[in-house]
Amino acid sequence: MQEEELRKAGQAVRLIVCDLDGTLLNSRKLISSENLAALRDAQAKGIFVSLCSGRVHTMLEAYTRLLDIRGPIVTANGAVILDTRTGEMPYRKCADPERIYPLLRFCQARGLDSIVVSSEGCRYSPGSKRIARFEQYNEIARQDKLPLLPLRLFDPDYQETLRGTIYKVLVSGLSMDEQTQVEEQVRSIGNLSITSSEWGLLDIGALSVDKGKGVMILADLLGIKKNEICVMGDYRNDIPMLECAGLPIAMGNASDDVKHHALAVTATNDQDGVALAIRRFIL
C-alpha cells in the first residue's frame, strides 16, 4: 500500500491497540517518553488507546495507569477482557483444569520450565527461569505501590495449582524438538489453544482463544468498525489481531510472518516504533 493510502487509512482510526512486550515496551520493559507522548496525543484527538497482551491483567496495571486507559483492555492472549474503570470482565474464557493437569504431568516428566497463570497468581516448576519475568513485574509494581502478583512453586499433585480460574500455561526454554513434542501433546489432549509470543515459548489456553477474537470483542464494546482500528505487534500471537484491523502495523523487530500480515512496518521497539507509526500515519 502506498504512503498516501496508509495515511488515508490512518485518518479513519478511532482505536489504537498495542501489543506490549516487543512492541510498546522497549528491551528494558519500559514505555519510552516518545511512545507515551504519541499515545497521549492520539487520546487528545479522541482516539481510544488500548492494550492486547499475552500478559494476564494483573501484570498490566502499572502500564494502564501510566497510559491512563479508562476502559477495556485485552489480556492473556484474548482470554480475558478487563474494564479498567470498574474491574469487571465483560469477557472471560478460561482453560479446563482437567485438560491442564495431563499437560503439567507431561512437562514435569520431561523437566520443562512451566508456569500456570490463574486468578490465584502464578505457580511454577522448580528451577524456572521464566518466573524472573514475573518477578521483574512485581518489582515495577512494588515501586509504584501496586498489588504484587503471588508467585509460588507447584504443589506436589497440582491440586492448589489448578484451583481458581486458569488463564493460561506457559512452557518456555524449548528446543525445536521439545516445542514439537509439547504441541503434539496439546493436540492430543484437545480443547486447548496454542500460540507463541517469543522464541522457545508456548502459550496454552482455552480453545478458540486468540488476540484477534479479543480485539473484535473490544471493538464491539466500543462500537468501532474494523476500518477504524490500528493494531501493532511483533510476534506469532499477534497475527490474528493484525487480521482484524484496517491498519495493521508490524514492528521493525517483528518476525517475517508478522510483517507479511501487516500493511506497514515501523521501527523497532527500541527505536520508538509505536510513536513513529502514530505520527506518520495517524496524527
CORFEN-V657733 format. One record per pair of residues at least 12 apart in sequence whose C-alpha atoms are under 8 Angstrom apart, sorted by sequence separation. I is the first residue (numbers start at 1). J is the second residue. D is the distance in whole Angstrom. If there is no record, write none. Layout:
i=I j=J d=D
i=I j=J d=D
This chain:
i=71 j=83 d=5
i=72 j=84 d=6
i=79 j=91 d=8
i=80 j=92 d=4
i=113 j=125 d=6
i=192 j=204 d=7
i=193 j=205 d=5
i=250 j=262 d=6
i=70 j=83 d=7
i=71 j=84 d=5
i=79 j=92 d=6
i=80 j=93 d=6
i=112 j=125 d=8
i=113 j=126 d=8
i=192 j=205 d=6
i=193 j=206 d=6
i=248 j=261 d=8
i=249 j=262 d=5
i=250 j=263 d=8
i=252 j=265 d=6
i=70 j=84 d=6
i=71 j=85 d=6
i=79 j=93 d=5
i=113 j=127 d=8
i=114 j=128 d=7
i=192 j=206 d=5
i=193 j=207 d=5
i=231 j=245 d=6
i=248 j=262 d=5
i=249 j=263 d=6
i=250 j=264 d=6
i=251 j=265 d=6
i=252 j=266 d=5
i=253 j=267 d=8
i=254 j=268 d=8
i=69 j=84 d=7
i=70 j=85 d=5
i=79 j=94 d=6
i=113 j=128 d=5
i=115 j=130 d=8
i=134 j=149 d=8
i=191 j=206 d=7
i=192 j=207 d=4
i=193 j=208 d=6
i=230 j=245 d=6
i=247 j=262 d=8
i=248 j=263 d=6
i=249 j=264 d=5
i=250 j=265 d=5
i=251 j=266 d=5
i=252 j=267 d=5
i=253 j=268 d=5
i=113 j=129 d=7
i=115 j=131 d=8
i=191 j=207 d=5
i=192 j=208 d=8
i=193 j=209 d=6
i=229 j=245 d=5
i=230 j=246 d=6
i=231 j=247 d=7
i=232 j=248 d=6
i=233 j=249 d=7
i=234 j=250 d=6
i=247 j=263 d=7
i=248 j=264 d=7
i=249 j=265 d=6
i=250 j=266 d=6
i=251 j=267 d=6
i=252 j=268 d=4
i=253 j=269 d=7
i=108 j=125 d=8
i=113 j=130 d=7
i=134 j=151 d=8
i=193 j=210 d=8
i=228 j=245 d=7
i=229 j=246 d=6
i=230 j=247 d=5
i=231 j=248 d=5
i=232 j=249 d=5
i=233 j=250 d=5
i=234 j=251 d=5
i=249 j=266 d=7
i=251 j=268 d=5
i=252 j=269 d=7
i=57 j=75 d=6
i=226 j=244 d=6
i=227 j=245 d=6
i=228 j=246 d=6
i=229 j=247 d=6
i=230 j=248 d=6
i=231 j=249 d=6
i=232 j=250 d=6
i=233 j=251 d=6
i=234 j=252 d=8
i=243 j=261 d=7
i=251 j=269 d=7
i=50 j=69 d=7
i=56 j=75 d=5
i=57 j=76 d=7
i=226 j=245 d=5
i=227 j=246 d=4
i=228 j=247 d=8
i=230 j=249 d=7
i=232 j=251 d=7
i=234 j=253 d=7
i=235 j=254 d=6
i=236 j=255 d=8
i=239 j=258 d=6
i=242 j=261 d=6
i=49 j=69 d=7
i=55 j=75 d=6
i=56 j=76 d=5
i=64 j=84 d=8
i=226 j=246 d=5
i=227 j=247 d=7
i=234 j=254 d=4
i=235 j=255 d=6
i=238 j=258 d=7
i=242 j=262 d=7
i=52 j=73 d=6
i=53 j=74 d=6
i=54 j=75 d=6
i=55 j=76 d=5
i=179 j=200 d=7
i=233 j=254 d=7
i=234 j=255 d=6
i=236 j=257 d=8
i=252 j=273 d=7
i=50 j=72 d=7
i=51 j=73 d=5
i=52 j=74 d=4
i=53 j=75 d=5
i=54 j=76 d=4
i=55 j=77 d=7
i=179 j=201 d=8
i=236 j=258 d=6
i=239 j=261 d=7
i=251 j=273 d=6
i=50 j=73 d=6
i=51 j=74 d=6
i=52 j=75 d=6
i=53 j=76 d=6
i=54 j=77 d=4
i=57 j=80 d=8
i=179 j=202 d=8
i=235 j=258 d=6
i=251 j=274 d=8
i=50 j=74 d=8
i=51 j=75 d=8
i=53 j=77 d=6
i=54 j=78 d=8
i=56 j=80 d=8
i=176 j=200 d=8
i=234 j=258 d=6
i=52 j=77 d=7
i=53 j=78 d=8
i=57 j=82 d=7
i=175 j=200 d=6
i=233 j=258 d=8
i=52 j=78 d=7
i=174 j=200 d=5
i=211 j=237 d=7
i=212 j=238 d=8
i=215 j=241 d=6
i=40 j=67 d=7
i=122 j=149 d=7
i=124 j=151 d=8
i=126 j=153 d=7
i=173 j=200 d=5
i=174 j=201 d=6
i=210 j=237 d=7
i=211 j=238 d=6
i=212 j=239 d=8
i=213 j=240 d=8
i=214 j=241 d=8
i=39 j=67 d=8
i=121 j=149 d=6
i=122 j=150 d=6
i=123 j=151 d=6
i=124 j=152 d=6
i=125 j=153 d=6
i=126 j=154 d=8
i=172 j=200 d=6
i=173 j=201 d=6
i=211 j=239 d=8
i=212 j=240 d=4
i=213 j=241 d=7
i=216 j=244 d=7
i=249 j=277 d=8
i=121 j=150 d=5
i=122 j=151 d=5
i=123 j=152 d=5
i=124 j=153 d=5
i=125 j=154 d=6
i=172 j=201 d=4
i=211 j=240 d=6
i=212 j=241 d=4
i=215 j=244 d=7
i=120 j=150 d=7
i=121 j=151 d=6
i=122 j=152 d=6
i=123 j=153 d=5
i=124 j=154 d=5
i=171 j=201 d=6
i=172 j=202 d=6
i=210 j=240 d=7
i=211 j=241 d=5
i=212 j=242 d=7
i=16 j=47 d=7
i=20 j=51 d=7
i=36 j=67 d=7
i=123 j=154 d=5
i=170 j=201 d=7
i=171 j=202 d=5
i=212 j=243 d=7
i=14 j=46 d=7
i=15 j=47 d=6
i=16 j=48 d=6
i=17 j=49 d=6
i=18 j=50 d=7
i=19 j=51 d=6
i=20 j=52 d=7
i=21 j=53 d=8
i=170 j=202 d=6
i=171 j=203 d=7
i=212 j=244 d=6
i=14 j=47 d=5
i=15 j=48 d=5
i=16 j=49 d=5
i=17 j=50 d=5
i=18 j=51 d=5
i=19 j=52 d=5
i=20 j=53 d=6
i=170 j=203 d=5
i=13 j=47 d=7
i=14 j=48 d=6
i=15 j=49 d=6
i=16 j=50 d=6
i=17 j=51 d=5
i=18 j=52 d=6
i=19 j=53 d=5
i=169 j=203 d=6
i=170 j=204 d=6
i=15 j=50 d=8
i=17 j=52 d=6
i=18 j=53 d=8
i=168 j=203 d=7
i=169 j=204 d=5
i=168 j=204 d=5
i=169 j=205 d=6
i=168 j=205 d=5
i=198 j=235 d=7
i=123 j=161 d=6
i=167 j=205 d=6
i=168 j=206 d=8
i=197 j=235 d=6
i=198 j=236 d=8
i=167 j=206 d=8
i=196 j=235 d=8
i=197 j=236 d=6
i=196 j=236 d=6
i=197 j=237 d=6
i=195 j=236 d=7
i=196 j=237 d=5
i=197 j=238 d=8
i=130 j=172 d=7
i=195 j=237 d=6
i=232 j=274 d=7
i=120 j=163 d=8
i=120 j=164 d=6
i=116 j=161 d=7
i=119 j=164 d=6
i=120 j=165 d=7
i=118 j=164 d=6
i=119 j=165 d=5
i=118 j=165 d=5
i=119 j=166 d=7
i=118 j=166 d=4
i=119 j=167 d=7
i=117 j=166 d=6
i=118 j=167 d=5
i=116 j=166 d=7
i=117 j=167 d=6
i=118 j=168 d=7
i=116 j=167 d=8
i=117 j=168 d=5
i=116 j=168 d=6
i=117 j=169 d=6
i=116 j=169 d=5
i=117 j=170 d=8
i=115 j=169 d=6
i=116 j=170 d=7
i=114 j=169 d=7
i=115 j=170 d=5
i=114 j=170 d=5
i=115 j=171 d=7
i=101 j=158 d=7
i=114 j=171 d=4
i=113 j=171 d=6
i=114 j=172 d=6
i=112 j=171 d=7
i=113 j=172 d=5
i=112 j=172 d=7
i=113 j=173 d=7
i=56 j=117 d=7
i=101 j=162 d=8
i=112 j=173 d=8
i=100 j=162 d=8
i=112 j=174 d=8
i=97 j=162 d=6
i=97 j=163 d=8
i=97 j=166 d=7
i=100 j=169 d=8
i=95 j=165 d=8
i=96 j=166 d=7
i=94 j=165 d=7
i=95 j=166 d=5
i=94 j=166 d=6
i=95 j=167 d=6
i=94 j=167 d=5
i=95 j=168 d=7
i=93 j=167 d=8
i=94 j=168 d=8
i=107 j=182 d=8
i=59 j=137 d=7
i=62 j=140 d=7
i=62 j=141 d=6
i=106 j=185 d=8
i=62 j=144 d=7
i=103 j=185 d=7
i=103 j=186 d=7
i=62 j=146 d=7
i=61 j=146 d=8
i=103 j=189 d=8
i=80 j=167 d=8
i=102 j=189 d=8
i=79 j=167 d=7
i=59 j=149 d=7
i=99 j=189 d=6
i=58 j=149 d=7
i=76 j=167 d=6
i=99 j=190 d=8
i=76 j=168 d=7
i=99 j=191 d=8
i=99 j=192 d=8
i=95 j=192 d=7
i=95 j=205 d=5
i=96 j=206 d=7
i=56 j=167 d=7
i=94 j=205 d=7
i=95 j=206 d=4
i=94 j=206 d=5
i=95 j=207 d=8
i=93 j=206 d=7
i=93 j=209 d=7
i=79 j=205 d=8
i=79 j=206 d=7
i=79 j=209 d=6
i=78 j=209 d=6
i=79 j=210 d=7
i=77 j=209 d=7
i=78 j=210 d=5
i=77 j=210 d=5
i=78 j=211 d=5
i=81 j=214 d=7
i=77 j=211 d=5
i=78 j=212 d=7
i=80 j=214 d=8
i=78 j=213 d=7
i=79 j=214 d=7
i=78 j=214 d=4
i=74 j=211 d=8
i=77 j=214 d=8
i=78 j=215 d=8
i=81 j=218 d=7
i=74 j=214 d=6
i=74 j=215 d=7
i=54 j=197 d=7
i=74 j=218 d=7
i=73 j=218 d=7
i=72 j=218 d=7
i=53 j=211 d=8
i=52 j=211 d=7
i=77 j=237 d=7
i=52 j=214 d=8
i=52 j=215 d=7
i=54 j=237 d=8
i=17 j=215 d=8
i=15 j=219 d=8
i=15 j=224 d=7
i=23 j=232 d=7
i=14 j=224 d=7
i=23 j=233 d=6
i=22 j=233 d=8
i=23 j=234 d=6
i=17 j=229 d=8
i=19 j=231 d=8
i=22 j=234 d=6
i=15 j=228 d=6
i=16 j=229 d=6
i=17 j=230 d=6
i=18 j=231 d=6
i=19 j=232 d=6
i=13 j=227 d=7
i=14 j=228 d=5
i=15 j=229 d=5
i=16 j=230 d=5
i=17 j=231 d=5
i=18 j=232 d=5
i=19 j=233 d=5
i=12 j=227 d=7
i=13 j=228 d=4
i=14 j=229 d=6
i=15 j=230 d=6
i=16 j=231 d=6
i=17 j=232 d=7
i=18 j=233 d=7
i=19 j=234 d=8
i=12 j=228 d=5
i=13 j=229 d=5
i=13 j=230 d=6
i=9 j=227 d=7
i=19 j=238 d=7
i=10 j=230 d=8
i=23 j=251 d=6
i=22 j=253 d=8
i=13 j=247 d=8
i=39 j=275 d=7
i=42 j=278 d=8
i=9 j=246 d=7
i=10 j=247 d=7
i=35 j=272 d=6
i=38 j=275 d=5
i=9 j=247 d=6
i=34 j=272 d=6
i=35 j=273 d=8
i=37 j=275 d=8
i=35 j=274 d=6
i=36 j=275 d=8
i=39 j=278 d=8
i=32 j=272 d=7
i=35 j=275 d=5
i=38 j=278 d=7
i=6 j=247 d=8
i=34 j=275 d=6
i=38 j=279 d=7
i=42 j=283 d=7
i=27 j=269 d=7
i=26 j=269 d=5
i=27 j=270 d=6
i=25 j=269 d=6
i=26 j=270 d=5
i=23 j=268 d=8
i=24 j=269 d=6
i=25 j=270 d=8
i=23 j=269 d=5
i=26 j=272 d=8
i=22 j=269 d=6
i=24 j=273 d=8
i=23 j=273 d=8
i=24 j=274 d=6
i=23 j=274 d=7
i=6 j=263 d=8
i=6 j=264 d=8
i=1 j=263 d=7
i=1 j=264 d=8
i=13 j=282 d=7
i=11 j=281 d=8
i=10 j=281 d=5
i=11 j=282 d=6
i=9 j=281 d=8
i=10 j=282 d=4
i=11 j=283 d=8
i=7 j=280 d=7
i=8 j=281 d=8
i=10 j=283 d=8
i=7 j=281 d=5
i=6 j=281 d=6
i=7 j=282 d=6
